[in-house]
Amino acid sequence: MEKILELKNVSKSFGKVSVFRNIDLELYRGEILALVGENGAGKSTMMNLLGGVYPCGQYEGDIFVKGNVCRFRDANDSKTAGIEMIHQEISLHTELTVAENVLLGNWKESRGLIHWKNTYEEAEKYLKKVKLDVEPKTMAYNLSTSQQQLLSIAKALATNPQIVLFDEPTSALTETDADNLIGIIKDLSKNGISCIYISHKLEEVFALADRIAVLRDGNLISTYAKEKVNVDRIIEDMVGRKLEEMYPKRKLPIGEEALRVEGITIPHPYVKNKNLVEDVSFSVSKGEILGFSGLVGSGRSETMNAIFGSLKKSAGVVRLEGNPVQIRSAKEAIGMGIGMVTEDRKKTGIIAPMNLRENMTIASLDMVSSGAFINKKKEKSISGEFYEKLSVKANGIEDNIMNLSGGNQQKIVLSKWLMKDIKVLILDEPTRGVDVGAKVEIYNIITELAEKGIAVIMVSSELPELLGMCDRIIVLSRGRVTGNIGRDDFSQECIMRAATGVETWGI
């Protein structure tokens, strides 16, 4: 096989923090190489290095493309060498059309003017390659997230790359769209394009890759041909220990009822006489982990946000420890002892300009304040305690939260509620975008919260996670409760039948 890319003794640091050390890696023509590891292992940094985001001089070692040493000064040099990168965060000019995005900088011209007919025809070729069935004249902002991801790939293919780097490309896609993308990447491989694929979803990795390379703590731990390794071995290499049990579920005593929701109805914000959620009722007790399952659009997140006061409901009663309460804002919910880890960590979970200390104490300012002023000494002491307890990987509590991996950011978000004396904690997709090692740590934190008698509501799109962690699972379908399933009756089949509305279970 022809070696198209090679890293020799490559190291990268940010100040005194080493991201990866002395990495040797090869990629062959038409190969799909998966790069896996815990968040913070150095995967995305390596992709940015290959993509020219970190230019020569900011790393040690050599990069070879087709046997020639490369000294990328910027992303354009990387593109010239035949490398394209599909970022986790979709980056498009949404104010331009689909065709303009695909051929940006390479529009078809005639006598100094853009030849639009030829431009649209050329763009259409690349749209077909990624199976994106939209008109080239469509404005990019009118595309769904999945369509925008496919447009990003079409844009990359328009430069005729030899190597395409994919950094968590399915993180914002539905299962169907993710399967479609995997098929497209396989087609690229068949056409001789080499791919490096980063994903924390190991089922995707095994469906796609020819070889799997594992990074841990900045070191290349192992590289396997896919057919010669299994998931357990990969996970053990990623976390550096045997995972005897992925889900640390323990049988805990269930206490008195903590929260009861009766008949919550949430109107559609744009469609008259239509509800997003209709007549949803359930309860959760102290020490119980109550799961919420359902397909996209089932109303899970909307229900949680209505309880937390961040989304308006048109009907329904919320009872806290048996007493009806009026919750009109998140501030009121927090004051009553209800906490929430939101679905979108970056938008509503963390405050980007702030450091770890400030993010950890933002919901507990009354604990670290003296009058109108924050007691810095007390704030540092409390945040430092939880920083150590949660084994956060960072330079310290003064580090900016955006410098952390997704899993460590999620630990900081959870620490906000560990500090408070809360009665109910709502977790909306608590392990989304988090690697397998960090997931286990977060599951342990959730179990500890339940042991303290806190009622935990856990919304998740990952059925194995719910089946492994929960005492009971509520299923929603099209805004209504279609299942209330006890642990003794857990199965993926009964949950999916309720989620698709085929039948109800336990109600």
ZADOFI-569607 format. One record per residue (C-alpha): residue number from 1; residue in one letter; z, x, y. Coordinates in Angstrom, 3 decimals, decimal comma, m for minus. Layout:
[NUM A [Z X Y]]
...
REM end
This chain:
[1 M [0,000 0,000 0,000]]
[2 E [m0,826 1,151 3,512]]
[3 K [2,236 1,943 5,635]]
[4 I [1,659 0,359 9,031]]
[5 L [5,066 0,825 10,700]]
[6 E [7,805 3,373 10,172]]
[7 L [11,147 4,067 11,807]]
[8 K [12,595 7,533 11,289]]
[9 N [16,209 8,338 12,086]]
[10 V [16,346 5,703 14,854]]
[11 S [19,668 5,122 16,671]]
[12 K [20,548 2,856 19,604]]
[13 S [23,724 2,567 21,670]]
[14 F [24,891 0,616 24,690]]
[15 G [27,226 2,991 26,479]]
[16 K [29,827 4,057 23,957]]
[17 V [29,041 1,168 21,612]]
[18 S [26,693 2,161 18,768]]
[19 V [24,412 m0,721 17,706]]
[20 F [22,690 1,035 14,804]]
[21 R [22,573 4,587 13,521]]
[22 N [19,959 6,764 11,808]]
[23 I [17,787 3,902 10,572]]
[24 D [14,810 4,675 8,320]]
[25 L [12,582 1,681 7,650]]
[26 E [8,985 1,066 6,528]]
[27 L [6,640 m1,907 6,811]]
[28 Y [3,390 m2,188 4,849]]
[29 R [0,120 m3,926 5,703]]
[30 G [0,275 m7,660 4,947]]
[31 E [3,955 m7,456 3,995]]
[32 I [6,694 m9,844 5,070]]
[33 L [9,912 m7,860 5,457]]
[34 A [13,063 m9,897 6,058]]
[35 L [15,820 m8,274 8,095]]
[36 V [19,228 m9,864 7,491]]
[37 G [22,801 m9,149 8,486]]
[38 E [25,763 m10,624 10,284]]
[39 N [25,491 m11,400 13,987]]
[40 G [26,004 m8,120 15,803]]
[41 A [24,571 m6,031 12,952]]
[42 G [21,747 m4,807 15,206]]
[43 K [18,793 m6,954 14,039]]
[44 S [17,660 m8,376 17,378]]
[45 T [18,270 m5,063 19,132]]
[46 M [15,937 m3,383 16,645]]
[47 M [13,267 m6,031 17,300]]
[48 N [13,609 m5,524 21,060]]
[49 L [13,237 m1,804 20,556]]
[50 L [10,017 m2,303 18,559]]
[51 G [8,845 m4,814 21,166]]
[52 G [9,220 m2,300 23,996]]
[53 V [12,111 m4,142 25,659]]
[54 Y [14,168 m0,955 25,221]]
[55 P [11,736 1,848 26,157]]
[56 C [11,629 5,404 24,856]]
[57 G [14,486 7,416 26,258]]
[58 Q [16,913 4,560 25,607]]
[59 Y [17,042 5,298 21,874]]
[60 E [16,904 8,258 19,545]]
[61 G [14,457 8,867 16,690]]
[62 D [10,772 8,076 16,224]]
[63 I [8,598 4,999 15,765]]
[64 F [5,248 5,379 14,017]]
[65 V [2,430 2,824 13,972]]
[66 K [m0,323 3,659 11,453]]
[67 G [1,014 7,210 11,270]]
[68 N [0,949 7,829 15,029]]
[69 V [4,196 8,381 16,917]]
[70 C [4,677 5,772 19,679]]
[71 R [6,571 6,116 22,947]]
[72 F [6,731 2,579 24,305]]
[73 R [7,493 2,460 28,040]]
[74 D [7,509 m1,337 28,127]]
[75 A [6,439 m4,469 26,246]]
[76 N [2,795 m3,958 27,220]]
[77 D [2,732 m0,595 25,408]]
[78 S [4,088 m2,313 22,294]]
[79 K [1,384 m4,992 22,523]]
[80 T [m1,293 m2,313 22,956]]
[81 A [m0,059 m0,726 19,727]]
[82 G [m0,619 m4,075 17,979]]
[83 I [2,946 m5,457 17,958]]
[84 E [3,773 m8,999 19,075]]
[85 M [7,235 m10,578 19,142]]
[86 I [8,260 m14,223 18,751]]
[87 H [11,682 m14,504 20,387]]
[88 Q [14,478 m16,830 19,317]]
[89 E [14,510 m18,295 22,828]]
[90 I [11,061 m19,781 23,440]]
[91 S [9,376 m18,072 26,401]]
[92 L [6,361 m19,906 27,821]]
[93 H [4,934 m20,776 31,223]]
[94 T [5,608 m24,488 30,891]]
[95 E [3,918 m25,279 34,218]]
[96 L [0,602 m24,072 32,710]]
[97 T [m1,598 m25,787 30,129]]
[98 V [m1,570 m24,972 26,429]]
[99 A [m4,873 m23,065 26,751]]
[100 E [m3,638 m21,099 29,767]]
[101 N [m0,558 m20,034 27,821]]
[102 V [m2,553 m18,986 24,751]]
[103 L [m5,021 m16,840 26,723]]
[104 L [m2,768 m15,776 29,588]]
[105 G [m4,371 m12,707 31,185]]
[106 N [m7,426 m13,025 28,915]]
[107 W [m9,056 m16,161 30,266]]
[108 K [m12,793 m16,394 29,724]]
[109 E [m14,591 m15,500 32,964]]
[110 S [m18,095 m15,838 34,323]]
[111 R [m19,031 m14,072 37,575]]
[112 G [m15,414 m13,665 38,534]]
[113 L [m14,543 m17,323 37,894]]
[114 I [m12,669 m18,742 34,926]]
[115 H [m15,059 m20,390 32,491]]
[116 W [m12,827 m23,282 31,474]]
[117 K [m15,058 m24,665 28,703]]
[118 N [m15,058 m21,307 26,914]]
[119 T [m11,335 m20,865 27,566]]
[120 Y [m10,513 m24,219 25,950]]
[121 E [m12,790 m23,507 22,975]]
[122 E [m11,236 m20,080 22,435]]
[123 A [m7,693 m21,491 22,678]]
[124 E [m8,611 m24,189 20,156]]
[125 K [m9,290 m21,503 17,508]]
[126 Y [m5,752 m20,151 17,748]]
[127 L [m4,188 m23,612 17,878]]
[128 K [m5,909 m24,407 14,571]]
[129 K [m4,528 m21,213 13,020]]
[130 V [m0,972 m22,410 13,658]]
[131 K [m1,796 m26,071 12,853]]
[132 L [m0,877 m27,223 16,358]]
[133 D [m2,781 m30,464 16,923]]
[134 V [m2,664 m30,828 20,710]]
[135 E [m5,325 m30,832 23,412]]
[136 P [m5,761 m27,418 25,091]]
[137 K [m5,489 m29,143 28,475]]
[138 T [m2,003 m30,502 27,666]]
[139 M [0,760 m29,184 29,936]]
[140 A [3,152 m26,987 27,963]]
[141 Y [6,204 m28,854 29,271]]
[142 N [4,988 m31,971 27,467]]
[143 L [5,314 m30,286 24,056]]
[144 S [8,309 m30,682 21,756]]
[145 T [10,463 m27,660 20,890]]
[146 S [8,649 m27,273 17,567]]
[147 Q [5,248 m27,453 19,240]]
[148 Q [6,298 m24,885 21,837]]
[149 Q [7,344 m22,511 19,040]]
[150 L [3,921 m22,896 17,415]]
[151 L [2,303 m22,331 20,817]]
[152 S [4,252 m19,067 21,129]]
[153 I [2,773 m17,919 17,823]]
[154 A [m0,758 m18,960 18,850]]
[155 K [m0,299 m16,966 22,056]]
[156 A [0,764 m13,923 20,023]]
[157 L [m2,204 m14,238 17,638]]
[158 A [m4,651 m14,339 20,564]]
[159 T [m4,016 m10,607 21,090]]
[160 N [m5,085 m9,889 17,471]]
[161 P [m1,827 m8,157 16,492]]
[162 Q [m1,310 m6,057 13,397]]
[163 I [2,462 m6,668 13,344]]
[164 V [4,385 m9,810 14,345]]
[165 L [8,159 m9,776 14,788]]
[166 F [9,967 m13,102 14,284]]
[167 D [13,547 m13,350 15,603]]
[168 E [15,222 m16,529 14,234]]
[169 P [12,028 m18,578 14,814]]
[170 T [13,318 m21,738 13,066]]
[171 S [16,721 m21,950 14,772]]
[172 A [15,637 m24,908 16,928]]
[173 L [13,231 m26,509 14,426]]
[174 T [13,622 m29,451 12,093]]
[175 E [13,423 m28,801 8,348]]
[176 T [9,856 m30,136 8,201]]
[177 D [8,712 m27,983 11,115]]
[178 A [10,474 m24,947 9,624]]
[179 D [8,588 m25,450 6,344]]
[180 N [5,340 m25,671 8,310]]
[181 L [6,138 m22,404 10,105]]
[182 I [6,916 m20,641 6,825]]
[183 G [3,490 m21,696 5,548]]
[184 I [1,852 m20,285 8,685]]
[185 I [3,624 m16,936 8,303]]
[186 K [2,482 m16,729 4,678]]
[187 D [m1,097 m17,292 5,871]]
[188 L [m0,711 m14,448 8,387]]
[189 S [0,389 m12,180 5,555]]
[190 K [m2,617 m13,162 3,423]]
[191 N [m4,852 m12,203 6,354]]
[192 G [m3,364 m8,711 6,471]]
[193 I [m0,909 m9,197 9,348]]
[194 S [2,471 m7,576 8,706]]
[195 C [5,626 m9,486 9,646]]
[196 I [9,286 m8,661 10,158]]
[197 Y [11,349 m11,832 9,845]]
[198 I [14,936 m12,191 11,044]]
[199 S [16,881 m15,232 9,882]]
[200 H [20,444 m16,124 8,939]]
[201 K [19,026 m18,855 6,674]]
[202 L [18,831 m17,103 3,340]]
[203 E [16,900 m19,935 1,697]]
[204 E [14,094 m19,214 4,189]]
[205 V [14,292 m15,503 3,496]]
[206 F [13,875 m15,980 m0,257]]
[207 A [11,057 m18,476 0,268]]
[208 L [9,132 m16,077 2,477]]
[209 A [9,880 m12,377 2,147]]
[210 D [8,346 m9,691 m0,045]]
[211 R [11,264 m7,339 0,618]]
[212 I [14,728 m7,862 2,132]]
[213 A [16,545 m5,212 4,202]]
[214 V [20,268 m5,631 4,957]]
[215 L [21,962 m4,305 8,094]]
[216 R [25,753 m4,121 8,405]]
[217 D [27,709 m2,654 11,313]]
[218 G [24,639 m0,750 12,505]]
[219 N [23,800 0,779 9,115]]
[220 L [20,906 0,009 6,793]]
[221 I [22,876 m0,908 3,672]]
[222 S [20,123 m1,798 1,210]]
[223 T [16,480 m2,776 0,770]]
[224 Y [15,352 m4,904 m2,166]]
[225 A [12,164 m6,351 m3,555]]
[226 K [12,869 m10,097 m3,401]]
[227 E [12,382 m10,674 m7,119]]
[228 K [15,000 m8,030 m7,947]]
[229 V [17,922 m9,486 m5,987]]
[230 N [19,826 m12,764 m5,636]]
[231 V [21,584 m14,528 m2,766]]
[232 D [25,073 m13,437 m3,860]]
[233 R [24,101 m9,766 m3,782]]
[234 I [22,570 m10,112 m0,303]]
[235 I [25,675 m11,876 1,045]]
[236 E [27,963 m9,224 m0,413]]
[237 D [25,874 m6,488 1,222]]
[238 M [25,936 m8,358 4,548]]
[239 V [29,699 m8,809 4,732]]
[240 G [30,823 m5,746 2,776]]
[241 R [32,959 m7,673 0,326]]
[242 K [32,617 m10,090 m2,560]]
[243 L [32,500 m13,744 m1,597]]
[244 E [34,450 m15,354 m4,394]]
[245 E [34,529 m18,588 m2,491]]
[246 M [32,335 m19,441 0,481]]
[247 Y [34,407 m22,435 1,551]]
[248 P [38,174 m21,824 1,781]]
[249 K [39,030 m25,480 1,244]]
[250 R [42,660 m26,099 0,307]]
[251 K [44,258 m29,404 m0,628]]
[252 L [46,510 m30,272 2,306]]
[253 P [48,800 m33,242 2,875]]
[254 I [47,133 m35,903 5,025]]
[255 G [49,467 m37,234 7,698]]
[256 E [49,536 m40,302 9,900]]
[257 E [46,466 m41,614 11,661]]
[258 A [45,607 m39,469 14,695]]
[259 L [42,489 m41,148 16,064]]
[260 R [40,833 m44,498 15,483]]
[261 V [37,498 m45,567 16,917]]
[262 E [36,594 m49,264 16,901]]
[263 G [33,125 m50,622 17,610]]
[264 I [31,726 m47,852 19,804]]
[265 T [28,312 m48,769 21,217]]
[266 I [26,238 m46,415 23,376]]
[267 P [23,227 m47,750 25,315]]
[268 H [19,922 m45,923 25,384]]
[269 P [19,591 m44,206 28,780]]
[270 Y [15,922 m45,131 29,260]]
[271 V [15,078 m48,089 27,009]]
[272 K [16,467 m51,473 28,057]]
[273 N [18,291 m53,530 25,392]]
[274 K [18,298 m50,597 22,949]]
[275 N [21,375 m48,716 21,729]]
[276 L [21,659 m45,138 20,530]]
[277 V [24,873 m45,999 18,656]]
[278 E [25,949 m49,475 17,638]]
[279 D [29,341 m50,733 16,469]]
[280 V [30,561 m47,428 15,018]]
[281 S [34,127 m47,478 13,661]]
[282 F [36,163 m44,840 11,796]]
[283 S [39,540 m43,129 11,751]]
[284 V [40,812 m39,593 11,126]]
[285 S [44,351 m38,558 10,225]]
[286 K [46,519 m35,531 10,983]]
[287 G [45,594 m32,601 8,744]]
[288 E [42,338 m34,245 7,655]]
[289 I [38,892 m32,642 8,011]]
[290 L [36,489 m35,548 8,509]]
[291 G [32,801 m34,719 8,210]]
[292 F [29,941 m36,468 9,994]]
[293 S [26,486 m36,402 8,414]]
[294 G [23,160 m37,954 9,331]]
[295 L [19,549 m37,125 10,087]]
[296 V [18,271 m36,076 13,511]]
[297 G [18,629 m39,055 15,864]]
[298 S [21,355 m40,739 13,808]]
[299 G [23,782 m40,735 16,758]]
[300 R [26,365 m38,208 15,529]]
[301 S [26,545 m36,076 18,688]]
[302 E [26,322 m39,112 20,955]]
[303 T [29,314 m40,687 19,208]]
[304 M [31,376 m37,512 19,645]]
[305 N [30,447 m37,171 23,313]]
[306 A [31,410 m40,799 23,951]]
[307 I [34,833 m40,209 22,390]]
[308 F [35,263 m37,063 24,500]]
[309 G [34,352 m38,914 27,686]]
[310 S [31,175 m37,014 28,468]]
[311 L [28,864 m39,921 27,554]]
[312 K [29,281 m43,518 28,709]]
[313 K [29,780 m46,263 26,119]]
[314 S [29,103 m49,963 26,679]]
[315 A [31,651 m51,180 24,120]]
[316 G [34,381 m49,942 21,846]]
[317 V [38,034 m48,930 21,767]]
[318 V [39,540 m45,491 21,135]]
[319 R [43,126 m45,342 19,844]]
[320 L [45,114 m42,115 19,880]]
[321 E [48,152 m42,159 17,577]]
[322 G [47,907 m45,954 17,530]]
[323 N [47,720 m46,435 21,302]]
[324 P [44,513 m47,573 23,053]]
[325 V [43,319 m44,990 25,580]]
[326 Q [40,708 m45,002 28,332]]
[327 I [38,784 m41,709 28,355]]
[328 R [36,345 m41,515 31,255]]
[329 S [35,817 m37,752 31,372]]
[330 A [36,233 m34,581 29,344]]
[331 K [39,141 m33,652 31,611]]
[332 E [40,975 m36,838 30,620]]
[333 A [40,249 m36,212 26,927]]
[334 I [41,670 m32,694 27,137]]
[335 G [44,725 m34,025 28,947]]
[336 M [45,340 m36,420 26,050]]
[337 G [45,083 m33,669 23,433]]
[338 I [41,445 m33,992 22,348]]
[339 G [39,293 m30,863 22,243]]
[340 M [35,584 m30,480 21,547]]
[341 V [33,314 m27,613 20,544]]
[342 T [29,900 m28,843 21,684]]
[343 E [26,593 m28,632 19,830]]
[344 D [24,918 m26,338 22,375]]
[345 R [27,158 m23,300 22,719]]
[346 K [25,147 m21,670 25,523]]
[347 K [24,811 m24,775 27,699]]
[348 T [28,229 m26,383 27,359]]
[349 G [30,413 m24,084 25,248]]
[350 I [30,615 m20,846 27,210]]
[351 I [30,510 m19,889 30,882]]
[352 A [28,017 m17,027 31,034]]
[353 P [29,193 m15,170 34,188]]
[354 M [32,780 m15,028 32,923]]
[355 N [34,392 m12,458 30,639]]
[356 L [36,126 m13,217 27,342]]
[357 R [39,564 m13,563 28,895]]
[358 E [38,366 m16,173 31,388]]
[359 N [36,378 m18,121 28,793]]
[360 M [39,369 m18,203 26,437]]
[361 T [41,831 m19,555 28,993]]
[362 I [39,545 m21,927 30,917]]
[363 A [40,955 m24,997 29,117]]
[364 S [44,570 m23,771 29,419]]
[365 L [44,899 m22,796 33,066]]
[366 D [48,211 m24,642 33,265]]
[367 M [49,606 m22,166 30,712]]
[368 V [48,579 m19,071 32,690]]
[369 S [49,105 m20,284 36,248]]
[370 S [51,942 m20,107 38,722]]
[371 G [51,321 m22,813 41,257]]
[372 A [47,776 m22,415 42,565]]
[373 F [47,406 m18,846 41,282]]
[374 I [46,556 m17,456 37,859]]
[375 N [49,146 m15,131 36,386]]
[376 K [46,803 m12,305 35,294]]
[377 K [49,452 m10,585 33,206]]
[378 K [50,179 m13,757 31,240]]
[379 E [46,464 m14,549 30,934]]
[380 K [45,740 m11,076 29,511]]
[381 S [48,661 m11,329 27,106]]
[382 I [47,677 m14,742 25,679]]
[383 S [43,937 m14,041 25,496]]
[384 G [44,592 m10,604 23,976]]
[385 E [46,700 m12,190 21,250]]
[386 F [43,911 m14,546 20,174]]
[387 Y [41,270 m11,823 20,593]]
[388 E [43,094 m9,773 17,970]]
[389 K [43,915 m12,757 15,759]]
[390 L [40,266 m13,835 15,521]]
[391 S [38,968 m10,259 15,002]]
[392 V [36,431 m10,610 17,800]]
[393 K [33,861 m7,815 17,814]]
[394 A [33,561 m6,683 21,440]]
[395 N [34,644 m3,925 23,824]]
[396 G [37,706 m5,935 24,872]]
[397 I [38,738 m9,120 26,660]]
[398 E [37,061 m7,949 29,891]]
[399 D [33,644 m7,824 28,198]]
[400 N [31,107 m10,418 29,413]]
[401 I [30,697 m13,165 26,822]]
[402 M [26,899 m12,828 26,867]]
[403 N [27,275 m9,354 25,345]]
[404 L [28,646 m10,893 22,133]]
[405 S [26,803 m12,080 19,046]]
[406 G [26,581 m15,821 18,372]]
[407 G [29,363 m15,749 15,795]]
[408 N [31,742 m13,929 18,129]]
[409 Q [30,859 m16,268 21,007]]
[410 Q [31,789 m19,171 18,735]]
[411 K [35,146 m17,547 17,987]]
[412 I [35,827 m17,382 21,727]]
[413 V [34,899 m21,073 22,086]]
[414 L [37,286 m21,968 19,246]]
[415 S [40,057 m19,861 20,769]]
[416 K [40,097 m22,177 23,814]]
[417 W [41,432 m24,933 21,593]]
[418 L [43,685 m22,748 19,465]]
[419 M [45,629 m21,994 22,635]]
[420 K [46,232 m25,645 23,433]]
[421 D [48,569 m28,137 21,825]]
[422 I [45,786 m30,493 20,726]]
[423 K [45,944 m33,467 18,380]]
[424 V [42,245 m33,896 17,595]]
[425 L [39,466 m31,291 17,561]]
[426 I [35,808 m32,326 17,427]]
[427 L [33,447 m29,631 16,116]]
[428 D [29,764 m30,395 16,681]]
[429 E [27,645 m27,988 14,574]]
[430 P [30,384 m25,294 14,643]]
[431 T [28,362 m22,709 12,665]]
[432 R [24,867 m23,257 14,109]]
[433 G [23,186 m19,902 14,719]]
[434 V [26,059 m18,070 13,017]]
[435 D [25,600 m15,637 10,135]]
[436 V [27,211 m16,112 6,744]]
[437 G [30,076 m13,654 7,302]]
[438 A [31,114 m15,260 10,598]]
[439 K [30,807 m18,698 8,980]]
[440 V [33,507 m17,813 6,453]]
[441 E [35,800 m16,661 9,276]]
[442 I [35,187 m19,909 11,187]]
[443 Y [35,879 m21,965 8,046]]
[444 N [39,217 m20,158 7,739]]
[445 I [40,055 m21,032 11,355]]
[446 I [39,197 m24,705 10,708]]
[447 T [41,425 m24,727 7,617]]
[448 E [44,302 m23,216 9,621]]
[449 L [43,922 m25,944 12,261]]
[450 A [44,156 m28,632 9,575]]
[451 E [47,241 m26,916 8,121]]
[452 K [48,895 m27,287 11,542]]
[453 G [48,365 m31,048 11,345]]
[454 I [45,423 m31,196 13,747]]
[455 A [42,862 m33,887 12,932]]
[456 V [39,460 m32,182 12,676]]
[457 I [36,114 m33,977 13,028]]
[458 M [33,254 m31,785 11,845]]
[459 V [29,636 m32,706 12,609]]
[460 S [27,105 m30,642 10,672]]
[461 S [23,477 m30,702 9,578]]
[462 E [24,334 m28,451 6,617]]
[463 L [25,344 m30,603 3,650]]
[464 P [26,868 m27,726 1,619]]
[465 E [29,144 m27,008 4,583]]
[466 L [30,388 m30,598 4,746]]
[467 L [30,776 m30,859 0,978]]
[468 G [32,699 m27,594 0,885]]
[469 M [35,052 m28,184 3,821]]
[470 C [35,722 m31,891 4,280]]
[471 D [38,190 m34,413 2,847]]
[472 R [35,923 m37,346 3,697]]
[473 I [32,426 m37,778 5,146]]
[474 I [31,163 m40,503 7,480]]
[475 V [27,381 m40,984 7,334]]
[476 L [25,333 m42,396 10,212]]
[477 S [21,818 m43,782 10,041]]
[478 R [20,003 m44,953 13,164]]
[479 G [23,217 m45,299 15,100]]
[480 R [25,201 m47,209 12,481]]
[481 V [27,780 m46,218 9,856]]
[482 T [26,170 m46,333 6,411]]
[483 G [28,669 m44,260 4,453]]
[484 N [32,399 m43,515 4,234]]
[485 I [32,634 m41,173 1,253]]
[486 G [35,834 m39,723 m0,209]]
[487 R [35,928 m36,189 m1,616]]
[488 D [36,046 m37,412 m5,224]]
[489 D [32,670 m39,128 m4,705]]
[490 F [30,943 m36,265 m2,858]]
[491 S [27,335 m35,527 m3,775]]
[492 Q [24,249 m34,573 m1,788]]
[493 E [22,384 m37,502 m3,320]]
[494 C [24,777 m40,228 m2,156]]
[495 I [24,963 m38,704 1,352]]
[496 M [21,178 m38,531 1,673]]
[497 R [20,735 m42,069 0,373]]
[498 A [23,161 m43,298 3,030]]
[499 A [21,615 m41,065 5,739]]
[500 T [18,134 m42,422 5,075]]
[501 G [19,400 m46,009 5,031]]
[502 V [18,461 m46,586 1,385]]
[503 E [21,963 m47,854 0,616]]
[504 T [25,470 m47,981 2,064]]
[505 W [28,429 m46,222 0,465]]
[506 G [32,110 m47,052 0,782]]
[507 I [31,840 m49,528 3,660]]
REM end
